[in-house]
Amino acid sequence: MITRSEVMISLYGAWRLLIRDPRGIEWLDDSIEGYWKSFFCAIVVLPGYGLWFFFTVYDVNFDAGLFRILLVEGIGYVIGWVAWPLVMASVAPAIDRDHNYIRYIVAYNWSAGISIVIYLIVLTLRLLGILPDGIMAFFSFMALVIILSYHWNVLRIALEVSPAAAAGLVAGDFVLGQIISNFSRGMLH
Amino acid sequence: MMSFLRRILLTMIGLAALVVLEQAFGMTTAIVATAVCFVGYILWLTLRQIAEEGDDDGSA
């Protein structure tokens, strides 16, 4: 079982990676045990994801009831957490980076804890209603750019791939996330 | 290591398929489909077990 201090240390490592400090990776546990523990971040992120979903997606008029929404979103959430590590389990050996695979997935999983904070900051600004819609759209776009460049940086440091390969993998993760998200939203109409 | 993640993914895909089935054809169809898939799964496990035992007998 993961301890509170392990969670805090891992999130700190992920934070260091956000500010482009390569030594952030040293704060993460890249053992097999650390690999499985990093999936605990799905529990850490869940309340934030729930808030984000409630205020940005749930207000859209779905035909489905609350039970179906929770079921479908729950399925989508779990698939979202396991799909990319499975894809990378095949991609990493193909690009001769299988020795860095565990380290990368640990960093990738914990980076979700930082990414959700970025989304929640944008959500808070939107809910406060102090900024015009145009500025909010710009902030939302900037949040997306920061998160994508964060993933690119994690790939460069943890997986040690070239800039172009990192960009391709970021695009692959983004497209996979969109497919899962759109499919689950489609099941609610 | 990957087989555990793969099983989680397949279980979730199966659940999603069940939700789609329920949405399209109703609860009765979904329950019948679940029952048929469960019986099929048990049958597949049994046949696999029989085949493995047959292999063991052949090699002994």
gemmi code that builds the backbone of each chain (N, CA, C; Angstrom):
import gemmi

chains = {
    "A": [
        ("MET", (0.856, -1.209, 0.000), (0.000, 0.000, 0.000), (0.881, 1.244, 0.000)),
        ("ILE", (0.493, 2.203, -0.767), (1.278, 3.425, -0.884), (1.007, 4.348, 0.314)),
        ("THR", (2.064, 5.034, 0.758), (1.901, 5.935, 1.914), (1.682, 7.368, 1.430)),
        ("ARG", (1.210, 8.196, 2.360), (0.960, 9.601, 2.020), (2.263, 10.298, 1.594)),
        ("SER", (3.363, 9.967, 2.297), (4.633, 10.620, 1.947), (5.103, 10.206, 0.551)),
        ("GLU", (4.853, 8.941, 0.177), (5.227, 8.484, -1.176), (4.436, 9.254, -2.231)),
        ("VAL", (3.157, 9.490, -1.938), (2.320, 10.250, -2.878), (2.869, 11.672, -3.023)),
        ("MET", (3.185, 12.296, -1.883), (3.667, 13.676, -1.908), (5.015, 13.785, -2.633)),
        ("ILE", (5.911, 12.825, -2.349), (7.231, 12.839, -2.997), (7.083, 12.656, -4.516)),
        ("SER", (6.201, 11.732, -4.905), (5.998, 11.471, -6.340), (5.404, 12.696, -7.033)),
        ("LEU", (4.428, 13.336, -6.362), (3.825, 14.542, -6.948), (4.855, 15.676, -7.022)),
        ("TYR", (5.747, 15.713, -6.046), (6.804, 16.727, -6.081), (7.739, 16.475, -7.280)),
        ("GLY", (8.070, 15.200, -7.478), (8.897, 14.846, -8.641), (8.228, 15.244, -9.938)),
        ("ALA", (6.908, 14.989, -10.016), (6.153, 15.364, -11.218), (6.137, 16.882, -11.385)),
        ("TRP", (6.048, 17.601, -10.269), (6.078, 19.068, -10.318), (7.427, 19.567, -10.840)),
        ("ARG", (8.511, 18.918, -10.387), (9.848, 19.314, -10.868), (9.959, 19.112, -12.388)),
        ("LEU", (9.309, 18.031, -12.861), (9.329, 17.779, -14.310), (8.542, 18.859, -15.062)),
        ("LEU", (7.486, 19.375, -14.439), (6.697, 20.442, -15.082), (7.546, 21.689, -15.282)),
        ("ILE", (8.403, 21.984, -14.306), (9.244, 23.182, -14.445), (10.572, 22.858, -15.138)),
        ("ARG", (10.548, 21.752, -15.884), (11.649, 21.347, -16.766), (12.953, 21.053, -16.014)),
        ("ASP", (12.817, 20.528, -14.812), (13.993, 20.108, -14.045), (14.191, 18.604, -14.254)),
        ("PRO", (15.221, 18.186, -14.991), (15.412, 16.753, -15.256), (15.626, 15.930, -13.987)),
        ("ARG", (16.090, 16.594, -12.914), (16.304, 15.855, -11.658), (14.996, 15.458, -10.985)),
        ("GLY", (13.874, 15.973, -11.501), (12.563, 15.583, -10.960), (12.335, 14.084, -11.042)),
        ("ILE", (12.957, 13.468, -12.068), (12.786, 12.023, -12.272), (13.388, 11.218, -11.112)),
        ("GLU", (14.388, 11.816, -10.442), (15.047, 11.122, -9.318), (14.117, 10.983, -8.112)),
        ("TRP", (13.063, 11.786, -8.077), (12.112, 11.711, -6.952), (11.093, 10.596, -7.148)),
        ("LEU", (11.070, 10.013, -8.341), (10.063, 8.991, -8.649), (10.633, 7.592, -8.482)),
        ("ASP", (9.804, 6.679, -7.998), (10.196, 5.286, -7.779), (10.010, 4.522, -9.088)),
        ("ASP", (11.131, 4.183, -9.747), (11.025, 3.511, -11.047), (11.225, 1.994, -10.942)),
        ("SER", (10.853, 1.425, -9.770), (10.873, -0.033, -9.630), (9.534, -0.607, -10.114)),
        ("ILE", (9.455, -1.942, -10.170), (8.186, -2.591, -10.554), (7.085, -2.196, -9.563)),
        ("GLU", (7.464, -2.186, -8.284), (6.498, -1.802, -7.247), (6.048, -0.354, -7.445)),
        ("GLY", (7.010, 0.516, -7.775), (6.696, 1.918, -8.037), (5.800, 2.077, -9.251)),
        ("TYR", (5.980, 1.183, -10.231), (5.131, 1.195, -11.438), (3.668, 1.005, -11.055)),
        ("TRP", (3.400, -0.023, -10.232), (2.009, -0.285, -9.843), (1.488, 0.805, -8.916)),
        ("LYS", (2.374, 1.290, -8.029), (1.940, 2.347, -7.108), (1.564, 3.626, -7.851)),
        ("SER", (2.201, 3.860, -9.012), (1.911, 5.096, -9.749), (0.469, 5.130, -10.245)),
        ("PHE", (-0.144, 3.950, -10.391), (-1.546, 3.931, -10.825), (-2.478, 4.397, -9.708)),
        ("PHE", (-1.937, 4.489, -8.484), (-2.725, 5.040, -7.377), (-3.065, 6.507, -7.643)),
        ("CYS", (-2.293, 7.136, -8.508), (-2.562, 8.529, -8.860), (-3.971, 8.681, -9.455)),
        ("ALA", (-4.517, 7.598, -10.027), (-5.891, 7.644, -10.545), (-6.874, 7.960, -9.416)),
        ("ILE", (-6.576, 7.465, -8.208), (-7.433, 7.750, -7.040), (-7.208, 9.193, -6.584)),
        ("VAL", (-5.942, 9.630, -6.626), (-5.601, 10.999, -6.207), (-6.302, 12.015, -7.111)),
        ("VAL", (-6.315, 11.706, -8.409), (-6.852, 12.634, -9.410), (-8.386, 12.609, -9.440)),
        ("LEU", (-8.975, 11.495, -9.010), (-10.418, 11.273, -9.179), (-11.307, 12.415, -8.658)),
        ("PRO", (-11.091, 12.933, -7.418), (-11.963, 14.044, -6.974), (-11.877, 15.265, -7.896)),
        ("GLY", (-10.670, 15.592, -8.322), (-10.485, 16.730, -9.229), (-11.152, 16.475, -10.566)),
        ("TYR", (-11.006, 15.238, -11.063), (-11.642, 14.877, -12.336), (-13.159, 14.953, -12.207)),
        ("GLY", (-13.671, 14.506, -11.036), (-15.112, 14.551, -10.786), (-15.624, 15.984, -10.836)),
        ("LEU", (-14.890, 16.888, -10.199), (-15.274, 18.310, -10.213), (-15.261, 18.861, -11.630)),
        ("TRP", (-14.151, 18.578, -12.330), (-14.009, 19.066, -13.704), (-15.142, 18.520, -14.587)),
        ("PHE", (-15.455, 17.236, -14.429), (-16.521, 16.616, -15.229), (-17.861, 17.252, -14.899)),
        ("PHE", (-18.127, 17.452, -13.604), (-19.417, 17.989, -13.173), (-19.661, 19.385, -13.744)),
        ("PHE", (-18.636, 20.216, -13.732), (-18.834, 21.612, -14.133), (-18.624, 21.864, -15.630)),
        ("THR", (-17.972, 20.955, -16.331), (-17.725, 21.219, -17.757), (-18.490, 20.291, -18.687)),
        ("VAL", (-18.742, 19.076, -18.267), (-19.376, 18.108, -19.163), (-20.804, 17.805, -18.731)),
        ("TYR", (-21.025, 17.691, -17.420), (-22.327, 17.250, -16.924), (-23.419, 18.263, -17.228)),
        ("ASP", (-23.040, 19.572, -17.351), (-24.070, 20.572, -17.621), (-24.593, 20.510, -19.056)),
        ("VAL", (-23.884, 19.749, -19.910), (-24.402, 19.482, -21.261), (-25.605, 18.550, -21.100)),
        ("ASN", (-26.652, 18.792, -21.883), (-27.891, 18.034, -21.692), (-27.771, 16.613, -22.248)),
        ("PHE", (-27.461, 15.669, -21.357), (-27.392, 14.266, -21.766), (-28.769, 13.627, -21.672)),
        ("ASP", (-28.982, 12.612, -22.515), (-30.236, 11.866, -22.452), (-30.187, 10.835, -21.327)),
        ("ALA", (-28.997, 10.489, -20.893), (-28.822, 9.393, -19.939), (-29.092, 9.852, -18.506)),
        ("GLY", (-29.425, 8.875, -17.646), (-29.606, 9.154, -16.226), (-28.265, 9.185, -15.505)),
        ("LEU", (-28.328, 9.514, -14.204), (-27.088, 9.671, -13.431), (-26.301, 8.356, -13.346)),
        ("PHE", (-27.031, 7.217, -13.172), (-26.343, 5.923, -13.049), (-25.545, 5.597, -14.312)),
        ("ARG", (-26.188, 5.808, -15.464), (-25.492, 5.512, -16.726), (-24.289, 6.441, -16.913)),
        ("ILE", (-24.478, 7.711, -16.546), (-23.376, 8.671, -16.695), (-22.179, 8.231, -15.844)),
        ("LEU", (-22.471, 7.855, -14.580), (-21.377, 7.421, -13.697), (-20.728, 6.142, -14.215)),
        ("LEU", (-21.564, 5.208, -14.702), (-21.037, 3.932, -15.213), (-20.145, 4.157, -16.432)),
        ("VAL", (-20.674, 4.916, -17.399), (-19.928, 5.148, -18.641), (-18.658, 5.952, -18.368)),
        ("GLU", (-18.768, 6.988, -17.548), (-17.580, 7.800, -17.239), (-16.547, 6.980, -16.459)),
        ("GLY", (-17.051, 6.112, -15.560), (-16.149, 5.233, -14.797), (-15.378, 4.304, -15.721)),
        ("ILE", (-16.105, 3.711, -16.688), (-15.456, 2.825, -17.672), (-14.418, 3.615, -18.472)),
        ("GLY", (-14.830, 4.792, -18.934), (-13.921, 5.633, -19.732), (-12.692, 6.051, -18.933)),
        ("TYR", (-12.902, 6.329, -17.663), (-11.792, 6.761, -16.801), (-10.759, 5.637, -16.643)),
        ("VAL", (-11.253, 4.421, -16.376), (-10.335, 3.278, -16.202), (-9.606, 2.973, -17.508)),
        ("ILE", (-10.357, 2.980, -18.619), (-9.724, 2.720, -19.926), (-8.673, 3.801, -20.207)),
        ("GLY", (-9.013, 5.052, -19.866), (-8.060, 6.151, -20.064), (-6.763, 5.944, -19.295)),
        ("TRP", (-6.848, 5.314, -18.147), (-5.638, 5.094, -17.344), (-4.801, 3.903, -17.811)),
        ("VAL", (-5.445, 2.882, -18.389), (-4.667, 1.685, -18.762), (-4.284, 1.653, -20.241)),
        ("ALA", (-5.017, 2.414, -21.092), (-4.796, 2.276, -22.534), (-3.395, 2.735, -22.955)),
        ("TRP", (-2.972, 3.935, -22.505), (-1.675, 4.455, -22.952), (-0.493, 3.627, -22.440)),
        ("PRO", (-0.484, 3.217, -21.160), (0.606, 2.319, -20.731), (0.674, 1.030, -21.549)),
        ("LEU", (-0.504, 0.508, -21.972), (-0.496, -0.701, -22.807), (0.052, -0.407, -24.198)),
        ("VAL", (-0.351, 0.735, -24.755), (0.176, 1.126, -26.074), (1.697, 1.276, -25.986)),
        ("MET", (2.158, 1.947, -24.938), (3.597, 2.200, -24.805), (4.383, 0.916, -24.519)),
        ("ALA", (3.700, -0.076, -23.928), (4.373, -1.363, -23.701), (4.771, -2.007, -25.025)),
        ("SER", (4.036, -1.691, -26.090), (4.392, -2.203, -27.420), (5.328, -1.247, -28.151)),
        ("VAL", (5.108, 0.065, -27.927), (5.906, 1.057, -28.662), (7.346, 1.129, -28.126)),
        ("ALA", (7.488, 1.092, -26.790), (8.829, 1.266, -26.189), (9.857, 0.243, -26.709)),
        ("PRO", (9.524, -1.056, -26.752), (10.516, -1.999, -27.325), (10.784, -1.739, -28.806)),
        ("ALA", (9.731, -1.279, -29.527), (9.885, -1.033, -30.965), (10.858, 0.113, -31.242)),
        ("ILE", (10.925, 1.095, -30.327), (11.862, 2.210, -30.536), (13.114, 2.051, -29.654)),
        ("ASP", (13.294, 0.815, -29.160), (14.490, 0.474, -28.373), (14.599, 1.301, -27.075)),
        ("ARG", (13.467, 1.471, -26.428), (13.459, 2.222, -25.162), (12.768, 1.414, -24.060)),
        ("ASP", (12.759, 0.088, -24.197), (12.050, -0.714, -23.204), (12.689, -0.631, -21.816)),
        ("HIS", (13.998, -0.291, -21.763), (14.667, -0.153, -20.472), (14.191, 1.096, -19.716)),
        ("ASN", (13.593, 2.047, -20.439), (13.081, 3.268, -19.802), (11.563, 3.262, -19.639)),
        ("TYR", (10.920, 2.164, -20.067), (9.457, 2.115, -20.089), (8.851, 2.356, -18.700)),
        ("ILE", (9.327, 1.632, -17.693), (8.739, 1.747, -16.341), (8.922, 3.170, -15.813)),
        ("ARG", (10.110, 3.707, -15.987), (10.400, 5.057, -15.514), (9.461, 6.074, -16.167)),
        ("TYR", (9.236, 5.877, -17.482), (8.362, 6.795, -18.207), (6.918, 6.700, -17.709)),
        ("ILE", (6.398, 5.487, -17.563), (4.995, 5.328, -17.144), (4.793, 5.864, -15.728)),
        ("VAL", (5.788, 5.648, -14.846), (5.692, 6.207, -13.486), (5.582, 7.736, -13.562)),
        ("ALA", (6.456, 8.352, -14.367), (6.429, 9.817, -14.515), (5.134, 10.276, -15.176)),
        ("TYR", (4.696, 9.527, -16.193), (3.467, 9.875, -16.922), (2.253, 9.818, -15.988)),
        ("ASN", (2.155, 8.740, -15.208), (1.006, 8.597, -14.309), (0.974, 9.710, -13.259)),
        ("TRP", (2.136, 9.974, -12.639), (2.152, 11.015, -11.598), (1.962, 12.408, -12.191)),
        ("SER", (2.314, 12.590, -13.455), (2.122, 13.907, -14.072), (0.638, 14.255, -14.182)),
        ("ALA", (-0.214, 13.227, -14.157), (-1.664, 13.489, -14.200), (-2.108, 14.267, -12.967)),
        ("GLY", (-1.418, 14.048, -11.848), (-1.740, 14.786, -10.619), (-1.482, 16.275, -10.759)),
        ("ILE", (-0.479, 16.641, -11.556), (-0.170, 18.059, -11.793), (-1.110, 18.616, -12.870)),
        ("SER", (-1.366, 17.789, -13.895), (-2.223, 18.248, -15.002), (-3.621, 18.600, -14.514)),
        ("ILE", (-4.149, 17.800, -13.579), (-5.519, 18.066, -13.111), (-5.572, 19.387, -12.345)),
        ("VAL", (-4.480, 19.743, -11.671), (-4.438, 21.037, -10.962), (-4.520, 22.184, -11.975)),
        ("ILE", (-3.832, 22.030, -13.109), (-3.873, 23.061, -14.158), (-5.302, 23.210, -14.689)),
        ("TYR", (-5.955, 22.056, -14.935), (-7.348, 22.103, -15.394), (-8.249, 22.764, -14.357)),
        ("LEU", (-8.012, 22.457, -13.070), (-8.866, 23.008, -12.010), (-8.661, 24.518, -11.846)),
        ("ILE", (-7.454, 25.000, -12.093), (-7.217, 26.454, -12.038), (-8.054, 27.154, -13.113)),
        ("VAL", (-8.032, 26.584, -14.330), (-8.828, 27.156, -15.427), (-10.317, 27.083, -15.093)),
        ("LEU", (-10.738, 25.951, -14.518), (-12.147, 25.770, -14.145), (-12.566, 26.802, -13.098)),
        ("THR", (-11.692, 27.039, -12.113), (-11.997, 28.021, -11.060), (-12.166, 29.412, -11.662)),
        ("LEU", (-11.266, 29.758, -12.581), (-11.361, 31.075, -13.241), (-12.677, 31.211, -14.007)),
        ("ARG", (-13.072, 30.097, -14.649), (-14.325, 30.121, -15.422), (-15.530, 30.283, -14.486)),
        ("LEU", (-15.509, 29.544, -13.371), (-16.647, 29.595, -12.440), (-16.755, 30.958, -11.756)),
        ("LEU", (-15.609, 31.601, -11.505), (-15.639, 32.924, -10.881), (-16.287, 33.958, -11.804)),
        ("GLY", (-16.164, 33.717, -13.121), (-16.823, 34.574, -14.095), (-16.269, 35.991, -14.167)),
        ("ILE", (-15.021, 36.165, -13.758), (-14.449, 37.516, -13.744), (-13.768, 37.859, -15.070)),
        ("LEU", (-13.595, 36.834, -15.911), (-12.906, 37.077, -17.186), (-13.876, 36.879, -18.352)),
        ("PRO", (-13.729, 37.664, -19.427), (-14.589, 37.478, -20.614), (-14.368, 36.103, -21.248)),
        ("ASP", (-15.379, 35.661, -22.022), (-15.315, 34.327, -22.635), (-14.094, 34.159, -23.538)),
        ("GLY", (-13.750, 35.213, -24.276), (-12.601, 35.141, -25.183), (-11.301, 34.881, -24.426)),
        ("ILE", (-11.141, 35.574, -23.302), (-9.930, 35.388, -22.483), (-9.929, 33.985, -21.881)),
        ("MET", (-11.122, 33.515, -21.473), (-11.210, 32.165, -20.889), (-10.838, 31.103, -21.919)),
        ("ALA", (-11.308, 31.325, -23.161), (-10.962, 30.373, -24.236), (-9.450, 30.342, -24.434)),
        ("PHE", (-8.823, 31.521, -24.340), (-7.370, 31.600, -24.487), (-6.673, 30.853, -23.341)),
        ("PHE", (-7.173, 31.039, -22.107), (-6.588, 30.342, -20.953), (-6.742, 28.822, -21.084)),
        ("SER", (-7.918, 28.394, -21.563), (-8.147, 26.955, -21.758), (-7.165, 26.403, -22.778)),
        ("PHE", (-6.958, 27.157, -23.859), (-6.027, 26.726, -24.897), (-4.602, 26.665, -24.342)),
        ("MET", (-4.248, 27.694, -23.542), (-2.902, 27.722, -22.961), (-2.693, 26.545, -22.000)),
        ("ALA", (-3.744, 26.198, -21.251), (-3.657, 25.047, -20.339), (-3.371, 23.780, -21.131)),
        ("LEU", (-4.047, 23.639, -22.268), (-3.823, 22.462, -23.119), (-2.385, 22.444, -23.645)),
        ("VAL", (-1.900, 23.608, -24.078), (-0.525, 23.700, -24.596), (0.484, 23.341, -23.488)),
        ("ILE", (0.243, 23.851, -22.279), (1.153, 23.559, -21.151), (1.167, 22.061, -20.867)),
        ("ILE", (-0.024, 21.436, -20.861), (-0.111, 20.000, -20.535), (0.554, 19.155, -21.627)),
        ("LEU", (0.349, 19.538, -22.895), (0.980, 18.776, -23.990), (2.508, 18.941, -23.957)),
        ("SER", (2.972, 20.165, -23.676), (4.431, 20.368, -23.623), (5.021, 19.679, -22.377)),
        ("TYR", (4.209, 19.593, -21.334), (4.629, 18.865, -20.127), (4.848, 17.385, -20.456)),
        ("HIS", (3.903, 16.793, -21.190), (4.046, 15.394, -21.594), (5.267, 15.204, -22.508)),
        ("TRP", (5.457, 16.167, -23.397), (6.620, 16.123, -24.299), (7.913, 16.102, -23.473)),
        ("ASN", (7.934, 16.945, -22.441), (9.108, 17.028, -21.576), (9.330, 15.723, -20.790)),
        ("VAL", (8.226, 15.148, -20.315), (8.316, 13.863, -19.590), (8.880, 12.784, -20.513)),
        ("LEU", (8.429, 12.783, -21.756), (8.935, 11.806, -22.729), (10.431, 12.010, -22.992)),
        ("ARG", (10.838, 13.272, -23.124), (12.248, 13.573, -23.397), (13.146, 13.125, -22.238)),
        ("ILE", (12.667, 13.388, -20.991), (13.508, 13.094, -19.832), (13.422, 11.611, -19.438)),
        ("ALA", (12.200, 11.102, -19.324), (12.024, 9.747, -18.782), (12.278, 8.662, -19.817)),
        ("LEU", (11.789, 8.864, -21.040), (11.953, 7.829, -22.071), (13.199, 8.061, -22.919)),
        ("GLU", (13.741, 9.274, -22.837), (14.952, 9.653, -23.578), (14.797, 9.439, -25.082)),
        ("VAL", (13.726, 10.024, -25.624), (13.501, 9.943, -27.073), (13.840, 11.297, -27.699)),
        ("SER", (13.941, 11.287, -29.031), (14.260, 12.526, -29.754), (13.073, 13.488, -29.675)),
        ("PRO", (13.303, 14.792, -29.915), (12.179, 15.754, -29.873), (11.040, 15.379, -30.825)),
        ("ALA", (11.383, 14.926, -32.033), (10.340, 14.578, -33.007), (9.551, 13.353, -32.548)),
        ("ALA", (10.259, 12.352, -32.010), (9.563, 11.152, -31.520), (8.657, 11.507, -30.348)),
        ("ALA", (9.151, 12.392, -29.473), (8.340, 12.820, -28.332), (7.076, 13.524, -28.810)),
        ("ALA", (7.222, 14.385, -29.828), (6.056, 15.099, -30.373), (5.043, 14.114, -30.957)),
        ("GLY", (5.544, 13.100, -31.660), (4.651, 12.085, -32.237), (3.905, 11.316, -31.154)),
        ("LEU", (4.613, 10.980, -30.075), (3.977, 10.225, -28.989), (2.960, 11.082, -28.231)),
        ("VAL", (3.274, 12.377, -28.068), (2.307, 13.294, -27.432), (1.029, 13.339, -28.279)),
        ("ALA", (1.205, 13.445, -29.593), (0.045, 13.470, -30.489), (-0.735, 12.155, -30.388)),
        ("GLY", (-0.031, 11.045, -30.319), (-0.681, 9.737, -30.205), (-1.496, 9.630, -28.926)),
        ("ASP", (-0.918, 10.082, -27.817), (-1.631, 10.044, -26.533), (-2.857, 10.952, -26.579)),
        ("PHE", (-2.695, 12.123, -27.201), (-3.806, 13.084, -27.286), (-4.961, 12.500, -28.113)),
        ("VAL", (-4.611, 11.911, -29.249), (-5.642, 11.328, -30.126), (-6.344, 10.169, -29.421)),
        ("LEU", (-5.566, 9.312, -28.749), (-6.162, 8.183, -28.022), (-7.120, 8.695, -26.938)),
        ("GLY", (-6.702, 9.716, -26.217), (-7.550, 10.309, -25.178), (-8.836, 10.861, -25.754)),
        ("GLN", (-8.734, 11.519, -26.932), (-9.917, 12.083, -27.586), (-10.865, 10.983, -28.052)),
        ("ILE", (-10.289, 9.888, -28.572), (-11.134, 8.771, -29.032), (-11.921, 8.197, -27.847)),
        ("ILE", (-11.220, 7.949, -26.729), (-11.880, 7.383, -25.536), (-12.946, 8.351, -25.022)),
        ("SER", (-12.575, 9.628, -24.935), (-13.490, 10.644, -24.416), (-14.735, 10.777, -25.305)),
        ("ASN", (-14.524, 10.886, -26.611), (-15.659, 11.057, -27.525), (-16.547, 9.818, -27.557)),
        ("PHE", (-15.926, 8.649, -27.455), (-16.713, 7.413, -27.450), (-17.605, 7.362, -26.210)),
        ("SER", (-17.029, 7.714, -25.044), (-17.833, 7.653, -23.819), (-18.916, 8.724, -23.819)),
        ("ARG", (-18.627, 9.915, -24.356), (-19.658, 10.959, -24.456), (-20.768, 10.507, -25.415)),
        ("GLY", (-20.360, 9.830, -26.489), (-21.339, 9.329, -27.457), (-22.294, 8.318, -26.847)),
        ("MET", (-21.792, 7.559, -25.863), (-22.641, 6.553, -25.209), (-23.669, 7.200, -24.286)),
        ("LEU", (-23.544, 8.483, -24.024), (-24.464, 9.166, -23.107), (-25.617, 9.844, -23.840)),
        ("HIS", (-25.582, 9.823, -25.175), (-26.671, 10.468, -25.935), (-27.630, 9.428, -26.516)),
    ],
    "B": [
        ("MET", (3.303, -8.548, -16.298), (2.963, -7.187, -15.874), (1.883, -6.587, -16.785)),
        ("MET", (2.082, -6.799, -18.102), (1.124, -6.203, -19.031), (-0.196, -6.959, -19.072)),
        ("SER", (-0.139, -8.265, -18.741), (-1.374, -9.056, -18.855), (-2.440, -8.546, -17.894)),
        ("PHE", (-2.029, -8.049, -16.723), (-2.999, -7.518, -15.760), (-3.691, -6.276, -16.334)),
        ("LEU", (-2.891, -5.368, -16.891), (-3.470, -4.161, -17.503), (-4.371, -4.536, -18.684)),
        ("ARG", (-3.920, -5.552, -19.450), (-4.697, -5.972, -20.620), (-6.053, -6.538, -20.187)),
        ("ARG", (-6.035, -7.286, -19.065), (-7.294, -7.853, -18.568), (-8.243, -6.759, -18.085)),
        ("ILE", (-7.679, -5.749, -17.425), (-8.521, -4.620, -16.987), (-9.152, -3.948, -18.205)),
        ("LEU", (-8.320, -3.713, -19.231), (-8.808, -3.050, -20.446), (-9.908, -3.870, -21.113)),
        ("LEU", (-9.689, -5.194, -21.232), (-10.692, -6.053, -21.877), (-11.982, -6.089, -21.069)),
        ("THR", (-11.853, -6.124, -19.728), (-13.053, -6.116, -18.882), (-13.851, -4.832, -19.098)),
        ("MET", (-13.139, -3.719, -19.157), (-13.820, -2.426, -19.344), (-14.455, -2.334, -20.732)),
        ("ILE", (-13.770, -2.866, -21.750), (-14.348, -2.874, -23.106), (-15.608, -3.744, -23.125)),
        ("GLY", (-15.541, -4.881, -22.409), (-16.704, -5.759, -22.306), (-17.874, -5.054, -21.635)),
        ("LEU", (-17.586, -4.338, -20.552), (-18.636, -3.577, -19.855), (-19.233, -2.500, -20.761)),
        ("ALA", (-18.343, -1.819, -21.500), (-18.814, -0.770, -22.413), (-19.718, -1.378, -23.492)),
        ("ALA", (-19.332, -2.545, -23.999), (-20.151, -3.226, -25.015), (-21.517, -3.578, -24.432)),
        ("LEU", (-21.521, -3.974, -23.159), (-22.776, -4.321, -22.484), (-23.679, -3.095, -22.347)),
        ("VAL", (-23.075, -1.971, -22.024), (-23.843, -0.720, -21.893), (-24.444, -0.337, -23.251)),
        ("VAL", (-23.653, -0.464, -24.307), (-24.146, -0.155, -25.666), (-25.307, -1.077, -26.030)),
        ("LEU", (-25.142, -2.361, -25.682), (-26.184, -3.362, -25.975), (-27.477, -3.038, -25.236)),
        ("GLU", (-27.333, -2.660, -23.974), (-28.503, -2.316, -23.154), (-29.197, -1.084, -23.716)),
        ("GLN", (-28.392, -0.132, -24.158), (-28.930, 1.116, -24.709), (-29.700, 0.842, -26.011)),
        ("ALA", (-29.170, -0.081, -26.813), (-29.756, -0.320, -28.139), (-30.942, -1.282, -28.086)),
        ("PHE", (-30.836, -2.342, -27.272), (-31.863, -3.399, -27.324), (-32.604, -3.614, -26.007)),
        ("GLY", (-32.245, -2.901, -24.957), (-32.961, -3.035, -23.691), (-32.256, -3.938, -22.687)),
        ("MET", (-32.799, -3.917, -21.466), (-32.173, -4.631, -20.345), (-32.224, -6.150, -20.525)),
        ("THR", (-33.373, -6.650, -21.040), (-33.528, -8.115, -21.194), (-32.442, -8.673, -22.109)),
        ("THR", (-32.243, -8.013, -23.232), (-31.210, -8.457, -24.186), (-29.834, -8.417, -23.534)),
        ("ALA", (-29.583, -7.369, -22.739), (-28.274, -7.247, -22.091), (-28.044, -8.390, -21.104)),
        ("ILE", (-29.096, -8.731, -20.342), (-28.964, -9.829, -19.358), (-28.747, -11.157, -20.076)),
        ("VAL", (-29.527, -11.379, -21.162), (-29.378, -12.626, -21.941), (-27.965, -12.708, -22.525)),
        ("ALA", (-27.494, -11.588, -23.079), (-26.142, -11.562, -23.666), (-25.080, -11.859, -22.605)),
        ("THR", (-25.269, -11.300, -21.401), (-24.316, -11.553, -20.310), (-24.299, -13.039, -19.959)),
        ("ALA", (-25.507, -13.617, -19.871), (-25.615, -15.046, -19.525), (-24.955, -15.914, -20.593)),
        ("VAL", (-25.229, -15.591, -21.872), (-24.649, -16.367, -22.983), (-23.119, -16.260, -22.962)),
        ("CYS", (-22.620, -15.038, -22.749), (-21.164, -14.836, -22.720), (-20.544, -15.575, -21.535)),
        ("PHE", (-21.232, -15.572, -20.394), (-20.705, -16.271, -19.216), (-20.630, -17.779, -19.466)),
        ("VAL", (-21.716, -18.335, -20.048), (-21.720, -19.776, -20.352), (-20.626, -20.088, -21.374)),
        ("GLY", (-20.487, -19.219, -22.373), (-19.440, -19.401, -23.381), (-18.046, -19.379, -22.770)),
        ("TYR", (-17.867, -18.472, -21.811), (-16.565, -18.354, -21.132), (-16.254, -19.619, -20.332)),
        ("ILE", (-17.262, -20.119, -19.603), (-17.080, -21.355, -18.822), (-16.760, -22.521, -19.750)),
        ("LEU", (-17.482, -22.569, -20.886), (-17.268, -23.634, -21.877), (-15.843, -23.565, -22.426)),
        ("TRP", (-15.401, -22.349, -22.722), (-14.050, -22.145, -23.271), (-12.984, -22.576, -22.251)),
        ("LEU", (-13.221, -22.216, -20.979), (-12.279, -22.629, -19.925), (-12.219, -24.144, -19.805)),
        ("THR", (-13.418, -24.774, -19.870), (-13.496, -26.232, -19.733), (-12.765, -26.924, -20.878)),
        ("LEU", (-13.028, -26.454, -22.101), (-12.393, -27.058, -23.282), (-10.868, -26.890, -23.227)),
        ("ARG", (-10.438, -25.711, -22.743), (-8.992, -25.457, -22.633), (-8.360, -26.403, -21.609)),
        ("GLN", (-9.102, -26.599, -20.488), (-8.609, -27.500, -19.438), (-8.497, -28.930, -19.967)),
        ("ILE", (-9.541, -29.342, -20.723), (-9.541, -30.705, -21.290), (-8.358, -30.872, -22.245)),
        ("ALA", (-8.140, -29.842, -23.069), (-7.035, -29.901, -24.038), (-5.684, -29.996, -23.320)),
        ("GLU", (-5.524, -29.217, -22.234), (-4.253, -29.246, -21.477), (-4.025, -30.606, -20.834)),
        ("GLU", (-5.125, -31.187, -20.292), (-5.006, -32.510, -19.673), (-4.663, -33.563, -20.714)),
        ("GLY", (-5.243, -33.392, -21.930), (-4.945, -34.310, -23.036), (-3.472, -34.242, -23.414)),
        ("ASP", (-2.911, -33.025, -23.436), (-1.488, -32.835, -23.743), (-0.612, -33.505, -22.690)),
        ("ASP", (-1.008, -33.352, -21.404), (-0.237, -33.961, -20.303), (-0.223, -35.476, -20.430)),
        ("ASP", (-1.413, -36.052, -20.766), (-1.508, -37.504, -20.928), (-0.620, -37.969, -22.080)),
        ("GLY", (-0.586, -37.187, -23.146), (0.203, -37.547, -24.328), (1.688, -37.551, -24.047)),
        ("SER", (2.134, -36.598, -23.216), (3.563, -36.479, -22.940), (4.030, -37.465, -21.879)),
        ("ALA", (3.071, -37.984, -21.051), (3.441, -38.876, -19.952), (3.823, -40.248, -20.449)),
    ],
}
model = gemmi.Model(1)
for chain_id, residues in chains.items():
    chain = gemmi.Chain(chain_id)
    for i, (resn, *xyz) in enumerate(residues, 1):
        res = gemmi.Residue()
        res.name, res.seqid = resn, gemmi.SeqId(i, " ")
        for name, pos in zip(("N", "CA", "C"), xyz):
            atom = gemmi.Atom()
            atom.name, atom.element = name, gemmi.Element(name[0])
            atom.pos, atom.b_iso = gemmi.Position(*pos), 0.0
            res.add_atom(atom)
        chain.add_residue(res)
    model.add_chain(chain)
structure = gemmi.Structure()
structure.add_model(model)
structure.setup_entities()
